[in-house]
Amino acid sequence: MESTLSPGHPTNSPEKTAPAPARKAPALAFLRYQFMAMDVFIISFMLVVILWTLLSMVAPWARFYSHSDSYLWAEMPKAALLSRFVMILGAYVIAQRFGIYYQRRFASIGIKAPLWLSIANLVYVFIPILLIPIVFNLLGAFIAGVSGAPAIQGHPHFDPAVNYDRAATWWDLWMKQADISIAGVYPAQWFRQYQAPWLTGLMLLSYLSYYVSPLIAVGPQILKRDWLKVRLCAAVFAGALMTTYVGYICVPATGPRFEGGFKAWLPEQAGWFGAPWWQNMLNDAEVIRWDAFPSGHVAIATVALVVALKYHRKTGLGYLPFVTLLPLATVFLGYHYLMDVAFGLLFAAFAFFAIEPAAKWWESIWATE
């Protein structure tokens, strides 16, 4: 007779099975559900400058470079600087909480959100475009009063008879000498022999194309309401932008204009397309003077271009001619050294080798909801 314990004849006792192993929570799950990758890059940078400013109030020696009276003109009271950084961070976090709620509860599962929340989400998406320039302009006061800038007088090639810009630093003379060593000439000065109204105007158009880079990076996907790609594009862009700000703090330099002042670098013949007006307007609007290294124009415009080519190709192709000329334009117009341009391209490469993979990993947790 066949045994009742054979597979074809179940016993009267219920079958016992091993309990399923508990599912391990993804790394940093709580934070990854509360903050998107773009938030991590922006908030982390803001916290660093806030904490560093706080530290400098009790430990003035906590600087990269010794304090120099040469840059007193750029300083502001640390309490005022701190309060502005805190207000900017607070405004961003408030908008971010609405954005997270919209993205998680509605956009990620395809449910239509209330109109007010959709508007709040758009505020969240665009608020960095409003707040980050304010942070950028405050970096001048931060560098002068908190992190420090090395005085140009300490460089062996310093010449007291030369008319240096008041923001000129030790790094400016170092960059100039490095450019001459690499190229055999001083490129920013050498290009002046080729200036012509039409060429100056063309180069300035390329230079100005940087200012539409945020819209190039994320605009088309916002119009399509493809929030997954919006978040990724915005994260890569924001991460790249914050790394250039770190570069400004570590290597504060003014650019070729440090020698002779801004007016000395204007072309003798006015460029087309209103070039003199644009150049003077940008110079007047630029509060921070230590934004040469790396070239943020080259780094960020390149990042926006690659993001656009990857995720909305037609927009990228339209932007391509401007960005192609941009590295040359920054040197031709006397804004940057060759070293700035080279490192701007390296910073852009870093955005895709490190920042983009990190952003993809950070937000991959949303796919497990």
HURADA-V644116 format. One record per residue. PHI is phi in degrees with one decimal (NA if undefined). NEAR is the number of other ideal C-beta (glycine too) atoms within 8 Angstrom. Layout:
# HURADA-V644116
((PHI & NEAR) (PHI & NEAR))
This chain:
# HURADA-V644116
((NA & 2) (-73.3 & 6) (-67.7 & 6) (-75.9 & 6) (-93.7 & 5) (-72.2 & 7) (-56.6 & 3) (-79.1 & 4) (-131.0 & 9) (-66.3 & 3) (-80.4 & 6) (-74.7 & 2) (-84.7 & 4) (-63.0 & 3) (-71.9 & 5) (-96.2 & 3) (-123.2 & 4) (-70.0 & 3) (-64.0 & 4) (-66.6 & 4) (-63.6 & 4) (-64.0 & 4) (-76.6 & 4) (-77.0 & 4) (-65.3 & 5) (-58.4 & 8) (-58.4 & 4) (57.3 & 6) (-56.5 & 9) (-60.8 & 6) (-65.2 & 7) (-70.2 & 11) (-82.0 & 8) (-97.4 & 6) (-136.2 & 10) (-82.7 & 13) (-58.8 & 14) (-57.8 & 13) (-61.9 & 10) (-59.9 & 11) (-66.0 & 13) (-71.5 & 13) (-66.2 & 13) (-61.2 & 9) (-62.9 & 12) (-63.3 & 13) (-64.4 & 9) (-62.1 & 8) (-69.6 & 12) (-67.1 & 12) (-66.3 & 8) (-66.4 & 12) (-64.1 & 14) (-59.7 & 9) (-61.1 & 9) (-65.2 & 13) (-73.2 & 10) (-110.1 & 5) (-135.4 & 7) (-59.1 & 7) (-78.6 & 4) (-79.2 & 7) (-133.5 & 11) (-75.3 & 6) (-129.3 & 10) (-60.9 & 6) (-66.7 & 7) (-126.5 & 10) (-65.7 & 5) (-62.1 & 8) (-113.9 & 13) (-59.8 & 7) (-61.2 & 6) (-93.2 & 11) (-76.4 & 8) (-142.5 & 7) (-53.3 & 5) (-63.6 & 11) (-63.3 & 7) (-67.5 & 8) (-61.4 & 15) (-61.4 & 12) (-63.2 & 8) (-69.0 & 10) (-60.7 & 14) (-65.4 & 9) (-64.3 & 8) (-63.3 & 12) (-63.0 & 12) (-62.1 & 8) (-62.2 & 10) (-65.8 & 14) (-64.4 & 9) (-60.9 & 8) (-63.3 & 12) (-65.0 & 13) (-64.4 & 8) (-65.4 & 13) (-62.9 & 13) (-62.3 & 12) (-60.7 & 9) (-63.5 & 15) (-64.8 & 13) (-79.0 & 11) (-89.4 & 9) (-128.6 & 11) (-62.1 & 11) (-69.8 & 10) (-118.6 & 7) (75.1 & 4) (-99.4 & 6) (-70.5 & 3) (-92.5 & 11) (-59.1 & 5) (-58.2 & 6) (-62.1 & 6) (-74.5 & 12) (-62.9 & 10) (-66.4 & 8) (-61.9 & 12) (-66.5 & 14) (-64.3 & 9) (-59.9 & 10) (-61.2 & 12) (-65.4 & 11) (-96.0 & 8) (-63.3 & 11) (-60.2 & 12) (-63.5 & 8) (-87.9 & 8) (-86.1 & 11) (-62.1 & 11) (-60.2 & 8) (-67.3 & 10) (-60.5 & 14) (-56.2 & 10) (-69.3 & 9) (-76.8 & 12) (-62.8 & 14) (-59.2 & 12) (-65.9 & 11) (-64.7 & 14) (-64.8 & 17) (-64.6 & 13) (-101.1 & 11) (-118.2 & 13) (-84.6 & 11) (93.9 & 12) (-140.4 & 12) (-76.5 & 12) (-64.3 & 10) (-66.2 & 14) (-62.6 & 6) (-81.6 & 7) (-83.6 & 9) (-63.1 & 3) (-93.0 & 7) (-63.8 & 9) (-123.3 & 5) (-63.6 & 4) (-84.1 & 3) (-85.0 & 7) (-84.5 & 6) (-91.4 & 8) (-61.8 & 12) (-64.7 & 8) (-93.9 & 10) (-58.9 & 11) (-125.2 & 14) (-53.2 & 10) (-66.0 & 11) (-63.2 & 15) (-66.1 & 12) (-63.6 & 9) (-64.2 & 14) (-60.9 & 13) (-64.9 & 9) (-65.4 & 11) (-61.5 & 14) (-64.9 & 10) (-65.2 & 6) (-76.3 & 8) (-95.4 & 10) (83.5 & 4) (-138.2 & 7) (-90.3 & 10) (-53.4 & 11) (-59.8 & 13) (-79.9 & 8) (-62.1 & 9) (-66.9 & 10) (-63.5 & 9) (-68.5 & 5) (-102.2 & 7) (-67.1 & 11) (-147.0 & 7) (-51.5 & 11) (-68.6 & 8) (-73.1 & 11) (-61.1 & 16) (-62.1 & 12) (-63.6 & 10) (-64.9 & 14) (-67.9 & 15) (-59.5 & 10) (-64.1 & 13) (-63.0 & 13) (-69.7 & 8) (-61.9 & 13) (-56.9 & 11) (-72.1 & 5) (-101.1 & 7) (-59.1 & 13) (-60.2 & 11) (-70.1 & 7) (-64.0 & 13) (-70.7 & 14) (-123.3 & 12) (-54.3 & 10) (-59.5 & 10) (-73.0 & 13) (-65.7 & 10) (-62.6 & 6) (-82.7 & 7) (58.1 & 6) (-91.8 & 7) (-68.7 & 10) (-60.6 & 6) (-73.7 & 10) (-59.0 & 12) (-62.5 & 13) (-68.0 & 14) (-61.6 & 13) (-65.5 & 13) (-66.1 & 18) (-63.2 & 16) (-63.7 & 16) (-64.9 & 13) (-62.2 & 15) (-64.7 & 16) (-64.1 & 11) (-65.6 & 12) (-67.9 & 13) (-66.1 & 14) (-64.2 & 12) (-61.5 & 9) (-60.5 & 12) (-61.3 & 15) (-70.4 & 11) (-74.0 & 7) (-129.1 & 7) (-70.6 & 14) (-142.5 & 14) (-98.0 & 12) (102.5 & 12) (-53.1 & 13) (-63.7 & 13) (-61.7 & 13) (-110.0 & 12) (97.9 & 9) (87.8 & 8) (-61.1 & 8) (-60.5 & 6) (-68.4 & 9) (-100.1 & 11) (-71.9 & 8) (-61.0 & 10) (-65.0 & 4) (-103.8 & 8) (-60.3 & 7) (-77.5 & 14) (-68.8 & 9) (61.9 & 8) (67.5 & 6) (-54.3 & 14) (-59.8 & 9) (-63.3 & 7) (-62.9 & 11) (-64.3 & 11) (-69.9 & 8) (-62.0 & 8) (-64.3 & 8) (-65.2 & 8) (-68.5 & 6) (-80.0 & 6) (-82.4 & 8) (-80.4 & 6) (-72.7 & 12) (-116.5 & 11) (-117.4 & 14) (-122.4 & 9) (-84.5 & 13) (-114.2 & 14) (-76.2 & 12) (-71.3 & 15) (-64.4 & 12) (-58.5 & 13) (-69.2 & 17) (-61.6 & 17) (-75.2 & 15) (-64.7 & 14) (-65.7 & 13) (-60.9 & 16) (-61.2 & 15) (-63.6 & 13) (-65.2 & 11) (-58.9 & 14) (-64.8 & 15) (-63.6 & 10) (-77.8 & 7) (-115.5 & 11) (-151.6 & 8) (-57.9 & 9) (-61.3 & 6) (-63.0 & 11) (-62.0 & 15) (-65.0 & 8) (-69.3 & 6) (-84.5 & 13) (-55.1 & 10) (-60.1 & 6) (-68.3 & 11) (-71.4 & 13) (-60.9 & 6) (-86.3 & 11) (-60.4 & 16) (-56.7 & 11) (-67.2 & 9) (-60.8 & 12) (-63.7 & 15) (-82.1 & 15) (-56.8 & 11) (-87.3 & 12) (81.1 & 10) (-90.9 & 12) (-139.7 & 15) (-88.3 & 17) (-58.3 & 12) (-60.2 & 11) (-61.8 & 17) (-65.1 & 14) (-60.8 & 8) (-73.1 & 12) (-60.5 & 18) (-67.2 & 12) (-66.8 & 9) (-63.4 & 14) (-64.6 & 15) (-62.5 & 8) (-58.6 & 11) (-59.5 & 15) (-95.8 & 11) (-86.1 & 7) (-127.4 & 8) (-69.2 & 14) (-62.7 & 12) (-60.2 & 8) (-64.2 & 10) (-65.0 & 14) (-63.1 & 9) (-64.5 & 7) (-57.7 & 12) (-93.0 & 13) (-64.4 & 8) (-63.4 & 11) (-66.8 & 9) (-73.2 & 5) (-93.7 & 6) (-67.2 & 7))
